[in-house]
Amino acid sequence: MPGDVSSTRIDEATDSLNTKKFYLLLLFVSVIGAIGALMMIVFFFLEDLFTAIVWNDIPVDSLSPVFNPWILVICILGGLGVGLIRHYFKGEIAIMAEDLVEFDREGRFSLKRGIELFFRGLVSLVCGAPLGPEAPLTVSTGAAGTLIAEKARMPPPLVTLASLSAFSGFFGAFLTSPFGGALILIEVTLEKGKMTWKAILPSIVAATAGFAVYFLLSGTFMSGMFTVPPYGGFKNIDLVYAIFLGLLGGVTGIFFIILYKKMRGIFEPWENRPVLLGLLGGLGLGIAGILLPLTLFMGGEQLQVLINNYLEVSLLMLLVLIVVKILLITFSFSTGFAGGYIFPGFFIGGTLGILVFKLFPFIPLAVCLVCVISGVSVALLRSPIALAMIIAIVFEPQLVPAMAIALVMGFVVSYRYSLPYTRKISRKEG
């Protein structure tokens, strides 16, 4: 997150907390946070609209292959669109962790990058890429905050704070909580000790404003995303299960990270040919979508299909879905599709949890799901407290103790691994 150019100098750019100037700053960031939430609402509206038009009656939630040529056409056209956007903006391939490294160095998001990722992310998600919206929206909302602060001729530390506030507003709306974005900021920068209350408090205010705007317009909270078989209540043995399930999830997350870096290395020499790379990505996405349609899209609805039909799905099918989903996510990133990996990680962890349950049916299915999801997610997004809040909202609160153990085990086992990719070849523009 923000480096010395931003967070440490926020203390220099603002007076103490209990001053009129700081209260005016909180008012400013609340407006910025609301803008971040509005941008998310627009993004989701466009995504839902175009997805409904493009996919229409194609049964993408099928457990069996769907031999519909339109799947291939949609995915290839989507890959073409992704490639053309990258070509026009001369945009580099980078996941959210890598864009945040850039933000750490620069203290701002560029407007060009924000516009590019808004549209590239939208095209990616509409054409079925197995990614989430959080990465493009983090950069695009952050770029809006940067633009507003720079137009207002604010000093660099407050430009950074405005960027933080904009994507905190998005996270506040996306997670329907004022604290998710702030917790991610705190945890990601914990070891470097960069965050100060003068950065955290405005981000909480911005996230609260974003949440308020979202609730005002939608009237809904993010809760009960998945319906699972009834959980019989907490038992001490569940904490023992959580140790091993969290380790399994963490190891799966390590496999994802290693494969992502290997996949990026394979396709990096082609990154200066964005249209060709996008078409190749669309072709691979379309073939996977025809043979295994559940591997398309973010994975929330697809995981619910597996939960509803867990008795009918074979062990081999579950294993294939896990491996192909990881391959498809890393392949999509490496060929230029833009998106996030938090909620796709839920699909990977949830599918693996069902597989574990079928092998060891004495472990409650809900415990398998939550604990493996926790282990996978914390390996990919190194923010255990924020993830605990998100998963607790999505699943039953009774599962929180087991989830906490799984998060710790997943975090510990994957501690030496991280997602940012070190570029080996300087990309040639053209």
C-alpha positions in Angstrom: 0.0 0.0 0.0 1.2 3.6 0.2 4.9 4.2 0.8 6.8 7.0 2.4 5.6 9.5 -0.2 2.1 9.0 1.1 1.4 7.5 4.4 4.3 8.8 6.5 3.8 12.2 5.1 0.1 12.3 5.8 1.1 13.3 9.3 2.9 16.3 7.7 0.0 17.2 5.4 -2.7 17.2 8.1 -3.0 18.6 11.6 -3.8 16.5 14.6 -7.0 14.4 14.6 -9.1 16.8 16.7 -8.9 19.9 14.4 -11.3 21.6 12.0 -8.9 20.8 9.1 -9.0 17.1 9.8 -12.8 17.1 10.0 -13.0 18.9 6.7 -10.7 16.1 5.3 -13.1 13.5 6.6 -16.0 15.3 4.8 -13.9 15.3 1.6 -13.0 11.6 1.8 -16.7 10.7 2.5 -17.6 12.3 -0.9 -14.7 10.4 -2.5 -15.9 7.1 -0.9 -19.4 7.7 -2.2 -18.0 8.2 -5.7 -16.1 4.9 -5.4 -19.3 3.1 -4.5 -21.2 4.7 -7.4 -18.5 3.6 -9.8 -19.0 0.0 -8.5 -22.7 0.2 -9.0 -22.3 1.4 -12.6 -19.8 -1.4 -13.2 -22.1 -4.1 -11.8 -25.1 -2.7 -13.7 -23.2 -2.8 -17.0 -21.8 -6.3 -16.2 -25.3 -7.7 -15.4 -26.9 -6.1 -18.4 -24.4 -7.3 -21.0 -24.0 -10.7 -19.4 -27.7 -11.3 -19.6 -27.8 -10.2 -23.3 -24.7 -12.1 -24.4 -25.3 -15.4 -22.6 -29.1 -15.4 -22.7 -30.3 -19.0 -22.3 -26.9 -20.8 -22.5 -26.8 -23.2 -19.6 -23.5 -22.3 -18.1 -24.4 -23.8 -14.7 -24.4 -27.3 -16.2 -22.5 -30.2 -14.6 -22.0 -31.7 -18.0 -20.4 -30.3 -21.2 -22.5 -27.8 -23.2 -21.7 -28.2 -26.9 -22.9 -24.7 -27.8 -20.7 -23.0 -30.4 -21.8 -19.6 -29.0 -19.7 -20.2 -25.9 -16.6 -20.3 -28.1 -17.7 -17.3 -30.1 -18.4 -15.2 -27.0 -15.1 -16.1 -25.4 -13.0 -15.4 -28.5 -14.7 -12.1 -29.1 -14.1 -11.3 -25.5 -10.5 -12.2 -25.9 -10.3 -9.9 -28.9 -11.9 -7.1 -27.0 -9.4 -7.5 -24.1 -6.5 -7.5 -26.6 -7.7 -4.4 -28.4 -8.2 -2.5 -25.1 -4.6 -3.5 -24.1 -3.3 -2.5 -27.5 -5.1 0.9 -27.4 -4.0 1.8 -23.9 -0.6 0.0 -24.2 -1.5 -1.6 -20.9 0.6 -4.1 -19.1 -0.6 -7.4 -17.6 -0.8 -7.2 -13.9 -3.0 -8.6 -11.1 -4.3 -6.6 -8.2 -1.2 -7.4 -6.0 1.1 -6.0 -8.7 -1.0 -2.9 -9.2 -0.8 -2.3 -5.5 3.0 -2.6 -5.6 3.0 0.1 -8.2 0.7 2.2 -6.0 3.1 1.7 -3.1 5.9 3.1 -5.2 4.1 6.0 -6.8 1.4 6.9 -4.2 -1.2 7.3 -7.0 -3.1 5.5 -9.7 -2.9 6.8 -13.2 -6.1 7.8 -14.9 -5.1 5.9 -18.1 -4.6 2.7 -16.1 -7.9 3.2 -14.3 -9.9 3.7 -17.5 -8.2 0.7 -19.1 -8.9 -1.7 -16.3 -12.5 -0.5 -15.9 -13.3 -1.5 -19.5 -10.9 -4.5 -19.7 -12.3 -5.8 -16.5 -15.9 -5.3 -17.7 -15.2 -7.2 -21.0 -13.3 -9.9 -19.2 -16.2 -10.6 -16.8 -18.9 -10.4 -19.4 -17.3 -12.9 -21.6 -17.0 -15.4 -18.8 -13.4 -15.1 -17.5 -13.2 -16.9 -14.1 -12.3 -13.7 -12.3 -13.8 -11.3 -9.8 -14.4 -7.5 -10.1 -12.3 -6.4 -7.2 -9.0 -5.8 -9.1 -10.2 -3.6 -11.9 -12.5 -1.6 -9.5 -9.7 -1.1 -7.0 -7.6 0.6 -9.7 -10.3 2.4 -11.5 -11.9 3.9 -8.3 -8.4 4.7 -6.9 -7.6 6.5 -10.2 -10.8 8.5 -9.8 -9.7 9.6 -6.3 -6.3 10.5 -7.6 -7.8 12.6 -10.4 -10.1 14.5 -8.1 -7.3 15.3 -5.6 -4.9 16.3 -8.3 -7.5 18.6 -10.0 -8.0 20.2 -6.6 -4.2 20.8 -6.4 -3.8 18.8 -3.2 -0.3 17.8 -2.0 0.9 14.3 -2.9 0.1 12.7 0.5 -3.5 13.8 0.2 -3.6 12.6 -3.4 -2.7 9.2 -2.0 -5.2 9.5 0.8 -7.9 10.3 -1.8 -7.0 7.3 -3.8 -7.2 5.1 -0.7 -10.5 6.6 0.2 -12.0 6.0 -3.3 -11.3 2.3 -3.3 -12.2 2.1 0.4 -15.6 3.4 -0.6 -15.8 0.7 -3.3 -14.8 -2.0 -0.7 -17.3 -0.7 1.8 -20.0 -1.1 -0.7 -18.7 -4.4 -2.2 -18.3 -6.1 1.2 -21.2 -4.2 2.7 -19.0 -3.3 5.7 -17.1 -0.1 6.6 -14.1 -2.1 7.9 -13.2 -4.5 5.1 -11.1 -2.1 3.1 -9.4 -0.6 6.2 -8.5 -4.0 7.5 -7.0 -4.9 4.2 -4.9 -1.7 4.3 -3.7 -2.4 7.8 -2.9 -6.0 7.3 -1.1 -5.6 4.0 1.2 -2.9 5.5 1.4 -4.5 9.0 5.1 -5.6 8.8 6.2 -2.3 7.2 4.4 -0.2 9.8 3.4 2.4 7.2 -0.3 3.0 8.2 -1.2 5.8 10.6 -4.5 6.7 12.1 -4.6 9.7 9.8 -4.9 7.2 6.9 -7.0 4.5 8.6 -9.7 6.8 10.0 -10.4 8.5 6.7 -10.5 5.1 4.9 -13.2 3.9 7.4 -15.2 7.1 6.9 -14.9 6.7 3.1 -15.9 3.0 3.3 -18.9 3.9 5.5 -20.0 6.5 3.0 -19.6 4.0 0.2 -21.7 1.4 2.1 -24.4 4.0 2.8 -24.7 4.9 -0.8 -24.9 1.3 -1.9 -27.5 0.5 0.8 -29.5 3.6 -0.1 -29.7 2.5 -3.8 -30.0 -1.3 -3.3 -31.3 -1.8 0.2 -29.4 -5.1 0.5 -26.5 -6.5 2.5 -24.0 -9.2 1.3 -25.0 -12.1 3.5 -25.9 -15.7 3.0 -24.2 -15.9 -0.4 -24.1 -19.7 -0.1 -26.8 -22.0 1.2 -25.2 -25.1 2.9 -26.7 -28.1 4.6 -27.5 -27.3 8.3 -24.5 -27.1 10.6 -25.2 -29.0 13.8 -23.5 -26.4 16.0 -19.9 -25.9 17.2 -18.0 -29.0 18.5 -14.4 -28.9 19.9 -13.4 -31.5 17.3 -14.1 -29.0 14.6 -11.0 -27.0 15.7 -8.9 -30.1 15.1 -10.4 -30.6 11.7 -9.8 -26.9 10.9 -6.0 -27.3 11.4 -5.7 -29.9 8.6 -8.3 -28.3 6.4 -6.6 -24.9 6.7 -3.2 -26.5 5.9 -4.8 -28.2 2.8 -6.3 -24.8 1.7 -2.9 -23.1 2.2 -1.0 -25.7 0.2 -3.6 -25.3 -2.6 -3.1 -21.6 -2.5 0.7 -22.2 -2.8 0.0 -24.4 -5.9 -2.0 -21.5 -7.4 0.8 -19.0 -6.8 3.5 -21.2 -8.2 1.3 -22.0 -11.3 0.5 -18.4 -11.8 4.2 -17.4 -11.9 5.0 -20.3 -14.3 2.1 -19.4 -16.6 3.1 -15.7 -16.6 6.6 -16.8 -17.5 5.3 -18.9 -20.5 3.3 -16.1 -22.0 5.4 -13.1 -21.0 7.3 -13.1 -24.4 4.0 -12.6 -26.1 2.8 -9.7 -23.9 3.8 -7.1 -26.6 1.3 -8.8 -29.0 -1.9 -8.1 -27.0 -4.5 -8.9 -29.7 -3.0 -12.3 -30.5 -2.6 -13.1 -26.9 -6.1 -12.1 -26.1 -7.5 -14.2 -29.0 -5.5 -17.2 -27.6 -6.9 -16.6 -24.2 -10.4 -16.4 -25.5 -10.0 -19.6 -27.4 -8.7 -21.4 -24.3 -11.5 -19.9 -22.2 -14.1 -21.0 -24.8 -12.9 -24.6 -25.0 -12.9 -24.9 -21.2 -16.4 -23.3 -21.1 -17.8 -25.9 -23.5 -16.2 -28.9 -21.7 -16.6 -27.6 -18.1 -19.0 -24.7 -18.0 -18.8 -24.5 -14.2 -15.2 -23.2 -14.5 -16.5 -20.0 -16.2 -17.3 -16.7 -14.3 -16.4 -15.7 -10.8 -17.6 -18.9 -9.3 -20.2 -17.9 -6.7 -23.3 -19.3 -8.4 -21.3 -22.2 -9.8 -20.1 -23.3 -6.3 -23.8 -23.2 -5.1 -24.6 -25.6 -7.9 -21.9 -28.0 -6.6 -23.2 -27.6 -3.0 -26.8 -28.3 -4.1 -25.6 -31.4 -6.0 -22.7 -32.6 -3.9 -24.1 -36.1 -3.6 -24.2 -36.6 -7.3 -20.8 -35.1 -8.3 -18.0 -37.6 -8.5 -14.6 -37.3 -6.8 -12.9 -37.2 -10.2 -15.2 -34.4 -11.4 -14.5 -32.3 -8.3 -10.7 -32.8 -8.7 -10.9 -31.9 -12.4 -12.9 -28.8 -11.6 -10.3 -27.7 -9.0 -7.3 -28.2 -11.3 -9.0 -26.7 -14.4 -10.3 -23.7 -12.5 -6.8 -22.9 -11.2 -5.3 -23.4 -14.7 -8.0 -21.3 -16.3 -7.6 -18.4 -13.8 -3.9 -18.3 -14.2 -4.2 -18.7 -18.0 -6.8 -15.8 -18.1 -4.5 -13.5 -16.1 -1.5 -14.4 -18.3 -3.3 -13.7 -21.6 -4.6 -10.3 -20.6 -7.9 -10.8 -18.9 -8.4 -8.5 -16.0 -10.1 -9.4 -12.7 -9.7 -10.4 -9.1 -8.9 -13.7 -7.4 -10.7 -13.4 -4.0 -14.0 -14.9 -4.9 -12.7 -17.2 -7.6 -10.6 -18.6 -4.7 -13.9 -19.3 -2.9 -14.9 -21.6 -5.7 -11.5 -23.4 -5.6 -11.6 -23.8 -1.8 -15.3 -24.7 -1.7 -15.0 -27.4 -4.4 -12.0 -28.8 -2.6 -14.0 -28.7 0.7 -16.8 -30.8 -1.0 -14.1 -33.3 -2.2 -12.8 -33.6 1.4 -16.3 -34.1 2.7 -16.9 -36.9 0.3 -13.7 -38.6 1.4 -14.3 -38.0 5.1 -18.1 -37.6 5.6 -17.7 -37.5 9.4 -16.5 -33.9 9.0 -19.5 -31.5 8.6 -19.8 -30.2 5.1 -20.1 -26.6 6.3 -16.8 -27.0 8.2 -15.0 -28.5 5.2 -16.3 -25.6 3.0 -15.4 -22.7 5.3 -12.1 -24.0 6.5 -10.7 -24.9 3.1 -12.0 -21.7 1.6 -10.2 -19.8 4.4 -6.9 -21.6 3.8 -7.0 -20.9 0.0 -8.1 -17.3 0.4 -5.6 -16.3 3.0 -2.8 -17.7 0.8 -3.9 -15.5 -2.1 -4.9 -12.4 -0.1 -2.7 -12.0 2.9 -5.3 -10.4 5.0 -6.7 -12.9 7.6 -8.8 -10.6 9.7 -10.5 -9.0 6.7 -11.1 -12.4 5.2 -12.5 -13.6 8.5 -15.1 -10.8 8.4 -16.0 -11.6 4.7 -16.3 -15.3 5.2 -18.3 -14.8 8.5 -20.8 -12.7 6.5 -21.0 -15.2 3.7 -21.4 -18.3 6.0 -22.8 -19.0 9.4 -21.3 -17.1 12.5 -21.1 -20.4 14.4 -18.3 -21.4 12.0 -16.1 -18.5 13.0 -13.9 -20.4 15.6 -13.0 -23.2 13.1 -12.5 -20.6 10.4 -10.1 -18.7 12.6 -7.9 -21.7 13.1 -8.0 -22.5 9.4 -7.0 -18.9 8.5 -4.0 -19.0 10.8 -2.9 -22.4 9.5 -3.3 -21.3 5.8 -1.5 -18.1 6.5 1.4 -19.8 8.3 2.0 -22.5 5.7 1.9 -20.0 2.8 3.8 -17.2 4.5 6.8 -17.3 2.2 4.8 -17.2 -1.0 3.2 -14.1 -2.6 1.4 -13.4 -5.9 3.3 -10.4 -7.5 5.2 -11.6 -10.6 8.7 -10.4 -11.3 8.9 -9.4 -14.9 11.8 -10.9 -16.7 11.5 -9.2 -20.1 11.1 -5.5 -20.6 7.8 -5.0 -22.5 8.2 -3.3 -25.9 5.5 -0.9 -26.6 3.9 -1.0 -30.0 
